[in-house]
Amino acid sequence: MIPVFSQEGGSPVSVKLSLCAIVKDEEDSLPQCLHSVKDVVDEMVILDTGSTDRTVEIAREFGARVYEFEWGNDFSAARNEALQNVLGEWVLVLDADEVLNGEILPQMREAMEREDCVAIALLREEVGATQSPYSLTSRLFRRHPELYFTRPYHASIDDRAIALLQKEPYWQVVSLPSVAIFHYGYQASAIAGRDKFRRAKEAMEGFLAEHPKDPYTCSKLGALYLQEGNIQEGIELLERGLQATKIESPVLFELHYHLGNGYRQSQDVNRAARHYQKALEQPIMPQLKLGAYNNLGSLLQGAGELKIAQKIYQEALKIDPTFTTGHYNLGMVLKAQGDLQGAIAAYQKAIQLNPDYAQAYQNLGVAWFKGGNVPESKKAFNRAIALYQTQNPQEAQRLIQGLKEMGLL
């Protein structure tokens, strides 16, 4: 414990774990974030970069100390400014669109009590992400003068942690295998509302101008270009990243994974498959490979390699039995092979994990119909229509028209 004096100037109080966050106009998401840590951390330090809504007021309602900082298009500069106001021995960094998973607390505490542990890499679930459902991020670390954030976007202490371990090999970085953080920033509404592509591009392009061969920057910015539809530009940048002489395994995975996506988008199936396979060869946490497994499976399925695709999906589900998209895709490839009972079971598992999965209900209806169970088929189709009417009205109309033509409506 570090003894510090309270703001009222009274007796020393002990602060061990500090929340550190930078925010701007986060009145909708901040309460959920702070509620998840209010009984976990000993203090909350919030750095506001120009909010015009109730963000600051909400932070203070939760007992946070709020500081102001002029935004300079550099996430690491803001995070490091926030760190200057932290008092705890340990620092937990969250964004306003993230929530701490309370079930991880025993593992966190055990790792923090290790005398040789300087940082803890936390598994983050990317809620609503269309690609990889998990990422690994170093968001829990000791307050140490040589641990601070670098890079203007996707700000991370990883570079500094690597340098510290080389200088003082006594220290260790620990990874926790269970989900510690739920991240809601990849939901479509969040991305559109916060203009994430523009902010990311501005920060990363500025850094790339000064570090044109940095593989990490090539990976992140190349992936953003692909998401925007600038496929050739993204591929060229990702290929440049592979030319670096030394690349850490997580970055090498991302370069190959995103190249797989890029070549898949440009219809170069063979190159896409090679890069997905290279990504899967990297020695990283298995959960981080789920996106590569899923995309490789879809690629093979599209090429008619149904048996191999089935094995790929099954391998992904061994890693994470709660991988909803994996169950759905397994159902699709089983249905294509005529295994209707296997497909029905896979779709039902996907629906169990995500009750609002309209596509799973629709294809469950198809499988039931092909198997001759018309009543169950109609139930599944009706549920799919109801979900599509709120999620995708055009798809709802297409499904209704198709069912009328089949005589099912």
N, C-alpha and C positions, 0 to 999 in steps of 0.2 A: 504494500500500500504506500502511496505517496501522500504525505501530510500537506494539505493546502488550507488556506484561510477562506472562510466563507465571504461573500460579498458584503455582509454586514460587519465584517471585521471581528467576529467572535472567535470561538475556539476552533482549533484545526479540525477539519473533517477529512475523511479518507475517501479518495476517488481512485477506483481501479480501472473501470472501463468507461470510455467516453464514446458517444455517438458523434460523428462528424459528417455534416452534409452541406452541400451547396444547393441553393434553390432559386427559382424564379417563377413566379405565377403558378404555384403548385397547390392552390387552395383545395382542389378536388382530391388529389392523391395524398397529400402530406398527412392528413389525420390518420389514415390507415397505416402509413409507414411508422409514425411516431407511436401509435398505439401498440405496435408490435414489439417495441423496444422499451417502453416506459418503465416496465418492471425488471428490465434486464441491465440497463446501463446506469451508471452513477451520475452522469451528466449528459446533456445534449447541447452540442455546439452547432448552430445553424449560421451559414454564411449566405446572406441574400444578395443577389446580383442585379437588383432592380425591379422587384415585384411591384405590380400596380393593383393587385387584388388583396385578399385577406391572408396571404401566406405568412407574413410576419406576425400578424395577430394570432393566428392559429399556433404557430411555433411557440409563442410566449405563453399561450394558454396551457401548453403541455410542459411548461417550466423550462423551456430552452433559453439559453443565452444566444441572442441574435446579434450578428455583426453585419455591417454593410461593406460591399466591395463593388467597385466599378468593373463591369464585364469588359474583358479585352480579347475575346475570342480564343481563350486558352484555358482549357479545363484544368490542366495541371497547376497553372498559376493560382487559380481560385482555390483548388483543393489544398495547396500548400499554404495559402493565406489562412484558410480555416484551421489547419493543423497548428498554426502559431497560437491559437487560443485554447488548445486542448490541455487538460491537466492530468488526465489519467495515465496509468502505466501502459494500458492497452487502448487501441483506437479501433472502433468499428465504423467503417465508411459505408453509408447507404445513400442511394438517390431517393428522391421523393416517390418515384414510381416502383420502389422495391419494398418488400415486406420480409422481415426476419421470420424464419420458421422456428417456432418455439420448441419443436421436437429435437432440434440440433443442440440445444443448450448444454446437456450433459457432455457431449463430445467436445463442444467448444471449451467448456471449463477445464476438462481434462487436458486438452492441448495447451491451454494458457498456463496451466500449472507446471508444465515442463520447463525446467530451468534453461534448456538449450534451444527452446522454440522462440524464434524471433518473428515469424509470420505464419499465418494460417491461410491456405488457399481454400476458398469456399465454393461449393458447387451451387450454381445458380440455375433455376429453371426459367427458361424464357417462355413465359405464358403467352400463347397466341402466335409464337414464331412459326413461320411457314417452312423454315429450314431446320437447323439443329435445335433440339429442344433443351439443350444444356450448354453451359459454359463454365469455365473455372476462373475465378477472379480472386486476387490477393486483397481482400478487404478487411482483414483483421490482423493487426500487427502491433508489436511493441512500439512505444514512442521512443524513437532512437534518432539521434542527429543525422545519421546517414541514410535514414529511410524517409524518402519523400517522393512526390509524384513527378513523373517525366512524361513527355509527349502531350501535345495540345488537345488531342481527342482520344477517347479510350484511355484516359489518364491512368497510369499504373505505377506501382512501386516496384514492379518486377525487375527492371533494369538495376535499380539501386540494391535490391535484395541479392541479386546475383553478384554484384560487386562486393557487397558486404560479406557474403559467404566465402568469396575468394580471399578476402583480406583476413577474415576471422572464421576459419572453418569450424570453430566450436558451435556456431549457430546453425540451426536447422529450419527449413521451411516445411511445415506439415500440411498435408492435404486431407480434408475430411470427405469420405465417400458418399455421405447422405446429403440431400438437398438442404441448403442452409438459407437461401434467399429465393423468393419468388419475385421475378421481374415482369412487370406488366407493360413495359415501354414498347414492346413489339406488337401490341395489338393495333389493328388497322386504324382505329380512331385516334389512338395516342400518337402514332406516327404522323398522321395527317395534321392533327391539331398542333403539334410542336415543331413542325417543319424540320424534322431531324436530318433529312438528307442535305438540305442547304447548310445547316450549321456544321454538320460533319465535314462536308466538302471544303468549306472555307478554312476550317482548322487544319485538316490533313493536307490540303494542297499547299498551304503556307509552309508546313513542316517539310513536305516532300521537296520543295524548291531548294531547301538548305541541305537535305539529306536524300538525294535522288536515288540512291541504291539501298536504302534501308528496307530490309525484307518485311519488317513488321508494318511499316507504313504502306508498302506496296500491297500487302495482304488486305489491310483494312480499307484503303481507298479503292483498290481494285474491286473489292466486293461491293462497295457502294456504287461504283460505276455499273456493275452488272445489274444491281437492283434498279437503277434508273433506266436501264435499257441500252446503255453505252457499252455494248458487248465487246466490240473490238478493242476499244480503249481499255476496258477492264482486263481483257486477256493479256494485252501487251504489258500492262503494269504488273500483273501477277507473274508473267514469265520473267520480267526483269527482276522481281524479288527472288526467284529461284537461282539467279546468277550470283548471289552473294556467297562469299567463301565460307561463312559460318552462320548457320541458321539453327536456332533452338527447335526442338521437336514440335512444340505446340504451334509455332509459327509455320514450320514446314508442313504440318498437317493442314493448316488453314490455306496455305498457298495451293496445295494440291487439291483440296476440297473445292475451293472457289474456282480453280481452273476446270475441275470436273463440271461445275455448274455452267461456266462460260462456254465450254465446248459443247455441252449438251444443248444450250440455247442456240448455238450456231450449227446444230445438227451434225457435229463431228462426233459420232457415237464412239468410235474406237479410241480417240484421244480422251474423251470424257471418261470412259471406263478405265483407261490406264491411270488417269490422275486420281480417280476415286480409290482404285486399288493401292496406289502409292500412299494415299492419305491413311488408309486402313492399316498400313504397315507400320505407322509411326507409334513409338512407345509412349502413349498417353493414356489417360483414364478412359476406360471403355465407354462410359456414358457419353463422352464427348464425340464419339465416332458414330452416333446413331444417325445423324443427318447423312453421313457418307454411305452408311449401310442402306438407308432408305432410298437415296437417290440412285445408287448403283442398282438396287433391286428394280426400281421403276424403269431405269434404262434397259436392263435386261428383259424386263417384262414387255416393254415396247418393241424390243427386237425379236420377240417370240421365244426367248430362252426361259420358258416358264418354270421348269424344274430348278434351274440355277437361281432364278429370282426367288422362288419359294424358300430355298435354303438360306438366301441372304436375309429375307424377312424374319425367318425363324431364328437366325443368329442374333439379329437385333433384339428380338423379343426375349431371348435368353439373358441379354444384358439388362433389359428393362421390361418386365412383364406389363408395366403400365403405359407403354408406348402406344397410344391410341392409334396414331396413323399407321403404325406397323401392323396392328391387327386388321385395320381396314384394308390395307394393301395386300396382306396375306389372303383375306377373303376374296379380293379381286382375282388374284392369281389362281386360287383354288377353284373359283367359279369358272374361270377360263379353261381349266383342265377337266371340268365336269364333276368335280367333287363338291356337290351342292351341300351336303351335310357339313363338311368341313368349312365351307364358305359361310354357311348360316351361323355356325358356332363362332367364327372369327368376327363377323359383323355384330353379333350379339355382345361379344366381349368389348368391341369398340364402343357400342352404345352404352354398355354398362359403365364404361369409363367416362363417356361424354354423352349424356342423354339428349343433347341438342345437335347431334351429328346427323344432319339431314341426308347427306350422301350415303351414310351407312344404312339408314332406314330405307332409302330408295333401292339400294342394291340388295338389301335383305328382302324387300318385296319381290325383286326380280328372281332371287334364288328360290323363295317360297313358291312363286308362280311356276318356275321351271320344274320344281319338284312336285307340282300338282296340288299344293295346299293353297287354294284360292282364298279362303277366309283369312288366313294369316297374312297372305300377300296383300290383301286389301287393307288390313290393319296397318301394315308397315308403310304402304303407299300413302294412306291418309295421314299418318304421322309425319311423313316426309313433306307432304304438301303443306301441312300446318306450320312446320318449321321454315320451309322455304318462303312462305308468305311474309314472314318477318325478316328473314335473312337475305332472300334473293327472289323477289316477286316474279321476275321474268322466268326464272327456273321453275317456279311453282306453276306458272301458266303452261310452260312447255310439258311438264309432267302431266298436268290435267288433260291437255290435249292428247297426249300419247295414250293415256289410260282410257279416254273416251273412244279412241280409235280401236283399242283392244277390247272394248266392251266391258271394262272393269269399273266404269263410272257411268 
